[in-house]
């Protein structure tokens, strides 16, 4: 006779029913957060075993990893009848690029310097390039101050140059550093923040995250999860966090509305992440580490996430 579901089981099931994760996106969350620190290699069967309890069946997962291989995000190796998947260079680069946004957040200090990207009006034969550059800059967190002019208060110029290089158009835009001279009578750039970034939408996503996971904080006060429960909860916690925080433009506190919910959401995620960490790692070691010579022990970097494990004691 099967054991009755625990309150944590019911919480996880409700979360999955209310917002079913897409297989490929959940796979990226798991690989980036849980597998990358262990070397980024896993047998397909182990990946299926880890994700099936989260509503991802074998067919969905096979389709997802096939697409990630096609994108150059994963690479596959055949070992007899078994398939081993590793983070490819593209996946490693994306994971490393997203990690500061996920685990560190915006810098607290700001010296008032802005990074500007200006697109000169040179004919109409590069509209596709301009549209692609605009998408990349907006995703990175830049705001559009005026047609063809993008700005961010903390992203360094090197990031903008990297985007231009990736798109193959390093000579098609100007990358500048600027200081706000509104004291001389001009319009302060900061006054445009609400127009250039949809902060209310981002704030709403943070509030939803808090509503979704505050019940988990109460559940963990009452009981310690089993390793499989801890792993499932960690994956969903981080997956929802990644989806939320990667839409945050990471503005300094001086440009954010009062009582910014992102601070509360990040603190909640960090606290829960470390509460679930040991149990989830035990489950991961048992499944992903089984018969996997490429599975590595955690390095120190993993314990520095969210400001460091010791800060959440």
VEXDREN-2710 file (C-alpha; in Angstrom, 1 decimal):
% VEXDREN-2710
k/r/px/py/pz
1/UNK/0.0/0.0/0.0
2/UNK/1.4/3.4/-1.1
3/UNK/2.2/5.9/1.6
4/UNK/-0.2/8.8/1.9
5/UNK/1.2/12.0/0.3
6/UNK/2.9/14.4/2.8
7/UNK/2.1/18.1/2.9
8/UNK/5.3/18.7/0.9
9/UNK/4.2/16.2/-1.7
10/UNK/0.9/18.0/-2.0
11/UNK/2.6/21.4/-2.3
12/UNK/4.9/20.1/-5.1
13/UNK/2.0/18.6/-7.0
14/UNK/-0.1/21.8/-6.7
15/UNK/2.9/23.8/-8.0
16/UNK/3.2/21.4/-11.0
17/UNK/-0.5/21.5/-11.8
18/UNK/-0.8/25.3/-11.5
19/UNK/2.2/26.0/-13.7
20/UNK/3.4/22.9/-15.6
21/UNK/7.1/23.4/-16.6
22/UNK/8.2/23.1/-20.2
23/UNK/10.5/20.1/-20.5
24/UNK/13.3/21.9/-22.3
25/UNK/13.3/24.9/-19.9
26/UNK/13.2/22.6/-16.9
27/UNK/16.0/20.6/-18.3
28/UNK/18.2/23.7/-18.7
29/UNK/17.4/24.7/-15.1
30/UNK/18.5/21.3/-13.8
31/UNK/21.6/21.1/-15.9
32/UNK/22.8/24.6/-15.1
33/UNK/22.1/24.5/-11.4
34/UNK/22.6/20.9/-10.3
35/UNK/24.7/19.2/-13.0
36/UNK/27.2/21.9/-14.1
37/UNK/28.9/22.0/-10.7
38/UNK/29.4/18.3/-11.0
39/UNK/31.1/18.4/-14.4
40/UNK/27.9/18.7/-16.6
41/UNK/27.7/15.1/-17.7
42/UNK/24.8/12.7/-17.2
43/UNK/23.4/9.4/-18.6
44/UNK/20.1/9.9/-20.4
45/UNK/18.5/7.3/-18.1
46/UNK/19.6/9.2/-15.0
47/UNK/18.2/12.4/-16.4
48/UNK/14.8/10.7/-17.1
49/UNK/14.8/9.3/-13.6
50/UNK/15.5/12.8/-12.1
51/UNK/12.8/14.6/-14.1
52/UNK/9.9/12.1/-14.3
53/UNK/8.7/13.0/-10.8
54/UNK/8.4/16.6/-12.0
55/UNK/5.9/15.7/-14.8
56/UNK/8.4/15.3/-17.6
57/UNK/8.0/11.9/-19.4
58/UNK/10.6/10.1/-21.4
59/UNK/9.3/11.2/-24.8
60/UNK/9.3/14.8/-23.8
61/UNK/12.8/14.6/-22.3
62/UNK/14.2/12.8/-25.4
63/UNK/12.8/15.5/-27.6
64/UNK/14.2/18.2/-25.3
65/UNK/17.7/16.9/-25.2
66/UNK/17.6/16.3/-29.0
67/UNK/16.8/20.0/-29.5
68/UNK/19.5/21.1/-27.0
69/UNK/22.0/19.1/-29.0
70/UNK/20.8/20.7/-32.2
71/UNK/21.3/24.1/-30.7
72/UNK/24.8/23.2/-29.6
73/UNK/23.9/23.5/-26.0
74/UNK/24.5/19.8/-25.3
75/UNK/26.6/17.1/-27.0
76/UNK/25.7/13.5/-27.0
77/UNK/28.1/10.5/-26.8
78/UNK/27.1/6.9/-27.5
79/UNK/28.4/4.2/-25.2
80/UNK/27.1/1.0/-26.5
81/UNK/23.3/1.2/-26.0
82/UNK/23.5/4.1/-23.6
83/UNK/23.7/7.9/-24.3
84/UNK/25.7/10.3/-22.2
85/UNK/25.0/14.0/-22.5
86/UNK/27.5/16.7/-21.6
87/UNK/27.2/20.5/-21.5
88/UNK/28.7/21.7/-24.8
89/UNK/30.7/24.9/-25.1
90/UNK/27.5/26.9/-25.9
91/UNK/25.8/25.4/-22.8
92/UNK/28.8/26.1/-20.6
93/UNK/29.0/29.7/-21.8
94/UNK/25.2/30.3/-21.3
95/UNK/25.4/28.8/-17.9
96/UNK/28.4/30.9/-16.8
97/UNK/26.7/34.0/-18.3
98/UNK/23.4/33.5/-16.5
99/UNK/24.9/32.5/-13.1
100/UNK/25.7/36.0/-11.8
101/UNK/22.1/37.1/-12.6
102/UNK/20.7/34.0/-10.9
103/UNK/22.9/33.7/-7.8
104/UNK/24.3/37.2/-7.2
105/UNK/21.9/39.9/-8.5
106/UNK/22.6/43.5/-9.1
107/UNK/25.6/45.2/-7.5
108/UNK/24.6/47.3/-4.5
109/UNK/27.0/50.2/-5.3
110/UNK/26.7/52.4/-8.4
111/UNK/29.0/55.3/-9.4
112/UNK/26.5/57.0/-11.7
113/UNK/28.1/55.8/-14.9
114/UNK/25.9/54.6/-17.7
115/UNK/26.8/52.3/-20.6
116/UNK/25.2/53.4/-23.9
117/UNK/24.8/51.6/-27.2
118/UNK/23.9/53.8/-30.1
119/UNK/22.8/52.5/-33.5
120/UNK/23.6/55.0/-36.3
121/UNK/20.9/55.5/-39.0
122/UNK/22.7/54.0/-42.0
123/UNK/20.3/53.1/-44.7
124/UNK/17.6/50.4/-44.4
125/UNK/19.7/47.4/-45.5
126/UNK/20.5/46.2/-41.9
127/UNK/17.0/46.2/-40.4
128/UNK/17.3/42.5/-39.5
129/UNK/20.6/43.1/-37.8
130/UNK/19.2/46.0/-35.8
131/UNK/16.1/44.0/-34.7
132/UNK/18.3/41.1/-33.5
133/UNK/20.6/43.5/-31.7
134/UNK/17.7/45.2/-30.1
135/UNK/16.4/41.8/-28.8
136/UNK/19.8/40.9/-27.4
137/UNK/20.2/44.2/-25.6
138/UNK/16.7/44.2/-24.1
139/UNK/17.2/40.6/-22.9
140/UNK/20.5/41.6/-21.3
141/UNK/18.7/44.3/-19.4
142/UNK/19.3/47.5/-21.5
143/UNK/16.5/49.9/-21.7
144/UNK/15.6/51.9/-24.9
145/UNK/16.0/55.6/-24.1
146/UNK/15.2/56.7/-27.6
147/UNK/15.0/55.1/-31.1
148/UNK/18.4/53.5/-31.6
149/UNK/19.7/54.4/-28.2
150/UNK/20.0/51.8/-25.4
151/UNK/21.3/52.4/-21.9
152/UNK/22.1/50.5/-18.7
153/UNK/23.5/51.9/-15.4
154/UNK/25.6/48.9/-14.4
155/UNK/26.3/46.5/-17.3
156/UNK/29.9/47.0/-18.4
157/UNK/30.8/48.0/-21.9
158/UNK/32.5/44.7/-22.5
159/UNK/29.1/43.0/-22.3
160/UNK/27.8/45.2/-25.1
161/UNK/30.9/44.5/-27.2
162/UNK/30.4/40.8/-26.6
163/UNK/26.8/41.0/-28.0
164/UNK/28.0/42.9/-31.1
165/UNK/30.7/40.3/-31.6
166/UNK/28.3/37.4/-31.2
167/UNK/26.0/38.9/-33.8
168/UNK/28.9/39.5/-36.2
169/UNK/28.4/43.3/-36.3
170/UNK/31.2/44.7/-34.1
171/UNK/31.4/47.8/-36.2
172/UNK/27.7/48.6/-36.6
173/UNK/27.1/50.4/-33.2
174/UNK/28.7/52.8/-30.8
175/UNK/29.4/51.7/-27.2
176/UNK/29.9/54.6/-24.9
177/UNK/30.3/55.4/-21.2
178/UNK/28.3/58.4/-20.0
179/UNK/27.6/60.4/-16.8
180/UNK/24.3/62.1/-16.1
181/UNK/24.8/65.9/-16.2
182/UNK/21.2/66.8/-15.2
183/UNK/22.6/69.1/-12.6
184/UNK/23.4/71.5/-15.4
185/UNK/19.6/71.7/-16.2
186/UNK/19.0/68.6/-18.3
187/UNK/16.5/65.8/-17.8
188/UNK/17.8/63.2/-15.3
189/UNK/18.2/59.8/-17.0
190/UNK/16.9/58.1/-13.9
191/UNK/13.6/59.8/-14.4
192/UNK/13.1/57.7/-17.5
193/UNK/13.5/54.4/-15.7
194/UNK/9.8/53.6/-15.5
195/UNK/9.4/54.3/-19.3
196/UNK/12.5/52.3/-20.3
197/UNK/12.0/49.3/-18.2
198/UNK/8.7/47.6/-17.3
199/UNK/9.5/47.5/-13.6
200/UNK/5.9/46.9/-12.6
201/UNK/5.7/43.7/-14.6
202/UNK/9.0/42.5/-13.1
203/UNK/7.7/43.4/-9.6
204/UNK/4.6/41.4/-10.2
205/UNK/6.7/38.4/-11.2
206/UNK/8.6/38.7/-7.9
207/UNK/5.4/39.0/-5.9
208/UNK/4.1/35.8/-7.6
209/UNK/7.3/34.0/-6.7
210/UNK/6.9/35.0/-3.1
211/UNK/3.3/33.8/-3.0
212/UNK/4.3/30.5/-4.6
213/UNK/7.2/29.7/-2.3
214/UNK/6.3/31.2/1.1
215/UNK/4.2/28.1/1.8
216/UNK/7.4/26.0/1.2
217/UNK/9.2/28.0/3.9
218/UNK/6.5/27.1/6.4
219/UNK/6.5/23.5/5.4
220/UNK/10.3/23.2/5.9
221/UNK/9.9/24.7/9.4
222/UNK/7.7/21.7/10.4
223/UNK/9.5/18.8/8.7
224/UNK/12.7/17.8/7.0
225/UNK/12.2/16.5/3.4
226/UNK/13.3/13.2/2.1
227/UNK/16.2/13.5/-0.4
228/UNK/13.9/13.0/-3.4
229/UNK/11.5/15.6/-2.1
230/UNK/14.4/18.0/-1.5
231/UNK/15.6/17.6/-5.0
232/UNK/12.2/18.1/-6.6
233/UNK/11.6/21.2/-4.5
234/UNK/15.1/22.6/-5.3
235/UNK/14.7/22.1/-9.0
236/UNK/11.3/23.9/-9.0
237/UNK/12.5/26.6/-6.7
238/UNK/15.4/27.4/-8.9
239/UNK/13.5/26.9/-12.2
240/UNK/10.8/29.5/-11.2
241/UNK/13.6/31.8/-9.9
242/UNK/15.5/31.6/-13.1
243/UNK/12.4/32.4/-15.2
244/UNK/11.7/35.4/-12.9
245/UNK/15.2/36.9/-12.4
246/UNK/16.3/36.7/-16.0
247/UNK/13.6/39.2/-16.8
248/UNK/15.0/41.6/-14.2
249/UNK/17.1/44.4/-15.8
250/UNK/19.2/44.6/-12.6
251/UNK/19.0/48.3/-11.9
252/UNK/20.8/49.8/-8.9
253/UNK/18.7/50.6/-5.8
254/UNK/18.8/54.3/-6.6
255/UNK/16.6/53.6/-9.7
256/UNK/14.2/51.1/-8.2
257/UNK/10.8/51.9/-6.6
258/UNK/10.5/51.8/-2.8
259/UNK/10.0/48.4/-1.2
260/UNK/11.3/46.6/-4.3
261/UNK/9.9/43.0/-4.0
262/UNK/13.0/41.5/-5.7
263/UNK/15.0/41.9/-2.5
264/UNK/12.4/39.8/-0.5
265/UNK/12.1/37.2/-3.3
266/UNK/15.9/36.8/-3.5
267/UNK/16.2/36.4/0.3
268/UNK/13.4/33.8/0.3
269/UNK/15.0/31.8/-2.6
270/UNK/18.4/31.9/-1.0
271/UNK/17.1/30.6/2.4
272/UNK/15.1/27.8/0.9
273/UNK/17.9/26.8/-1.6
274/UNK/20.3/26.1/1.3
275/UNK/17.7/24.4/3.4
276/UNK/17.1/22.0/0.5
277/UNK/20.7/21.7/-0.7
278/UNK/22.1/18.8/1.3
279/UNK/19.1/16.5/0.8
280/UNK/18.9/17.4/-2.9
281/UNK/22.6/16.7/-3.4
282/UNK/22.2/13.3/-1.7
283/UNK/19.5/12.4/-4.3
284/UNK/21.6/13.8/-7.1
285/UNK/24.7/11.8/-6.1
286/UNK/22.7/8.6/-5.9
287/UNK/21.2/8.9/-9.4
288/UNK/23.4/11.1/-11.5
289/UNK/26.6/9.9/-9.9
290/UNK/25.8/6.2/-10.5
291/UNK/28.2/4.6/-12.9
292/UNK/29.3/8.0/-14.1
293/UNK/33.1/8.5/-14.2
294/UNK/32.5/12.1/-15.3
295/UNK/30.5/13.0/-12.2
296/UNK/32.7/15.4/-10.1
297/UNK/32.7/16.4/-6.5
298/UNK/31.4/19.9/-5.8
299/UNK/33.9/22.7/-5.8
300/UNK/33.9/25.7/-3.5
301/UNK/32.2/27.9/-6.1
302/UNK/28.9/26.1/-5.6
303/UNK/28.9/27.0/-1.9
304/UNK/29.2/30.8/-2.7
305/UNK/25.9/31.0/-4.5
306/UNK/23.3/33.4/-3.1
307/UNK/26.0/35.2/-1.0
308/UNK/27.4/32.0/0.5
309/UNK/25.9/29.2/2.4
310/UNK/27.1/30.5/5.8
311/UNK/25.1/33.7/5.4
312/UNK/21.8/31.8/5.4
313/UNK/22.4/30.1/8.8
END
